């Protein structure tokens, strides 16, 4: 695949179905065996068209990887949600369809969001990933992220560790 056929752009209403498809496919690919099945199914069902429409309408930082007029992935980002981390940005989510992972699309989305956060005045950014999601942790480490914190997240009766990665520009 040629990276030239990929464009990174702001999400629009026409992208809703594609983003919902990416979310579902990426979550099942990344988290099956980590997040219990019932919890995973519930979380994926929660992210239907209505959720994505609201995200676009409220002006969330949301970019898509458009490959030959199909949504291959997306990234959502904005100010850090942790009140003690004022002045830093956060990448909330970065997901690609499994068949597009490892081709540079994630790097393109990450760099575009990082550049936008810098333009908005955020010199650093943080992203959280489940420690068991080796695809994500490996990606963020390869991108230069430094682990700075850990926390627990509960999925039904299962407890998972999350790792925060910090990036400085």
C-alpha positions, 0 to 999 in steps of 0.5 A: 500500500502506498502511504500517498493514498492516505490523507489525514483530515478532520472528521465529518458527519459522513465518517460516522459509520466508518469510525464506528466500524474502526472502533468495533474492529480495533477493540475486538482485535486489541482487547479480546482476551484482556477485557471480559467478553460481556464488558467488551461487547457492552463497550463496543455497543455504546459507540454507535452512530449517535455517540460519534455524531455528538463527538463531531457536533461538539467539535472534539479534536477528531482526525481520521485516516482516509485511505482511498475514501474509506476510514482506516483509523481515527485519533481523538485528542484535546486538553488533558482530562486530569485537572492536575495536568493543566497545560498538557494535551491528551490523546484519548484514543488512537485506533486503526482497522487491524489490516492497516496496523503497522503501515505508518498510518498510526504515526501519521495520525499521532503526529497530526494530533501532536502538531495540532495540540502544540498549535493549541499551546500544549507543549506536552501530551499524555496518552494512557494504554492498557498495560496488556495491550502490547500493540499500543504500549509498543507503539507509544514507546516506539514513538518516544513516549516515557512511562510516567504513571500507572492506574487501575481500570475495572472491567466488570470483575477484572482489574487491568493496569493502565500506563500513562506515556508522556511526550514532549515536543 
